[in-house]
Amino acid sequence: MSPMVIRKLTEQQKGIGAKHVNVSDVCNLILPLPPLAEQKRIVAKIEEADGVIIGTPEYDHSIPAVLMSALAWLSYGVFPLLNKPVMITGASYGTLGSSRAQLQLRQILNAPEIKANVLPDEFLLSHSLQAFDQNGDLVDLDVIQKLDAVFNDFRVFVKITDKLRNAQELLRKDAEEFDWENL
């Protein structure tokens, strides 16, 4: 953990009473990250891809923490999603089919440090526990047709996005120079 974080934690700990938690516990936390070579491989795969499909469940009306962390990591000093065509899909046990998680994901992907190019359409799968048979195949023909149609639209969207390259370098420069503290 960085000296600044340790100093801030130490400064802020006065008057805070959290049972069984102290600065040394927090400072000794191991935050797992893939090795640097693996991180670079992930970025390279995204950069090489024509488009990215992100499937997300919905947990407590939002995306999972691991997806949030991955997107944060992919926006810090590297810009593999910049103007990258992205399709969002999702499933949930409830009736809304991950609509709130997808809305949150859409906002994150539009952040100045990411600026992905997200397909306007989305695929929402509600009642996901009942949506599949024993082999893991979707059972509702209408849902299958909708998913096929969204995938076909995404293929076209990728081709169209590839043609929209005029502002690419300017967008990259904006993303690289963006700083929340100096707005």
N, C-alpha and C positions, 0 to 999 in steps of 0.2 A: 504494500500500500504506500502511496506517495507521502512524503513528509508533510505536505500541505494538508492532506486529508487527515492524517494523524493529529496534526496541530489543531485543525478545526474541530475534530471530535473531542479532543482533550479540552479545548476552550468551551465547548457546548455541553460538556457532561455535568458541569456544576448545576445542581438543583434538579437534575433529572433522575427519577427513581424508577428504573426498570429492573425488576428482580432478576438476578442471575446473569446480567449482561453488563460488561464493562468494556472499556476501550481496547484492552489487550485481546479480548475475545473477538472483537470486530477486526482488529488489525491482523489477527492470525487466520482470518478466513481465507480459504483458497478459492479463488474464482476461476473455475475451469474454462479455459479457452483452448481451441485446437492449436497444435504447434504452428509456428509461423509459416512453415512450408504448406501446411494444410489450409491455412487462412488464404494464402496467395493462390492456391489451387481453386478454392471456392470463388474468389473474385474473378480469376481468369475464366472459369466455366461460365459465369454470368456474363462477362464481357463478350465471350465468343458466341453466346446463344443469340438467336434471332429474336427471341421473346422469352418471357418468364411467366409461368403459371403458378400462382400462390393459392393453395387450398388451405383454408383455416376453419377450425371449429370455433364455436363461440362459448367462452367461459365467462360467466357473470357479466354478460353484455359487452364483452370486449375480446380482443385477440389474446392468445396465450402469451405469457411473459417471455417464453423462449423465442417466439417470433418477433416480439418487440425488441428483445436484445439483439437478435440477428440483424434486424433492420438498422438499429442504432450503430452496430459495428460496421455495417456496410455503408454508412454515411459519414464515417469519421476518417477523412484523409484519402479515401478511395471512393470512386463514383461509378461503380459498375451498373447501377440502375438508371443513370442519367439518360433521359429520353428513351429508355428501353421500353418496348411494348410489354405491358403486364396485364394478365387476365386474372381476376379474382374469382375464386369459387369458395364455397363453404357449405358446411352442414351443421345442423344442430338438432337436438332432440325435440325442440319446441316447434311452434307453428311458424315463427318468423324466419327460420332457416338461416341463421347467422347474419341477418341483415345489419344488425348493430355492429358486429365485429367487422363486417365488410366496409361499413361506413367509416369506422375508425381507421381501418387499413388504408382506405382510399385517401383519407386526410394525411396519414403518415407518408404515404408514397408521393404526395404532392408537396411535402416539406421542401424548403429551399436547398437542403443538403442532399436530397434524393432526386426529386423531380422526374419520377418515372412517368411514362405515358400510359395511363391506365385505360383499358377498354371501357367505354361507357356502359355496356351491358354487363350483367353479372349473373352468376348461377347460384341460386339459393336452394339448398335441399333441406326441407323441413321434415320433421318426424323421421330422422335418419335411422332410428332403430328398426322401423318397419319398412324402410325403403329398399332393403337388400334381401336376396334369398340366401339359402345356406351356402351357396358358392361365392357369395360376395357380389353378385350381379344385381343391378337395378331391376326392379320388377315392374314399374309403371312405364308403359310405352310412351306416354306424353312427356314424362321426365327425361327419358332416354332421347327422344326427339329434340327436346329443348336443349339438352346438353350437347348433342351433336351440332345443333344450329349455332350455339354460342362458340363452340370450338371452330366451326367453319368461319364464323365472323372474325374470330381471333386471327386465323390465318390471313384473311384479307387485311385486317388491322395491322398486322406485322409488315405486310408489303407496303401499305400506305405510309406507315410510320417511317419506313426506310427511305421513302422519298422526301420526308420532311427533315432535311439535314441543314438547311440554310442557317439556322440559329444555333446549331450544335456547339460550336466553339465558344460562342458567347454565353450559352447556358452553362457550359463546363467552367468557364472563367468565373461566372457568378457563384456557382456551387463551391469552387475552390476558395474564393475570397469571402464567402459568407461567414459572418461572425455575429452570433446573438448578442454579444456584449458590446458591440460597436454599431448598433443600429441607429 
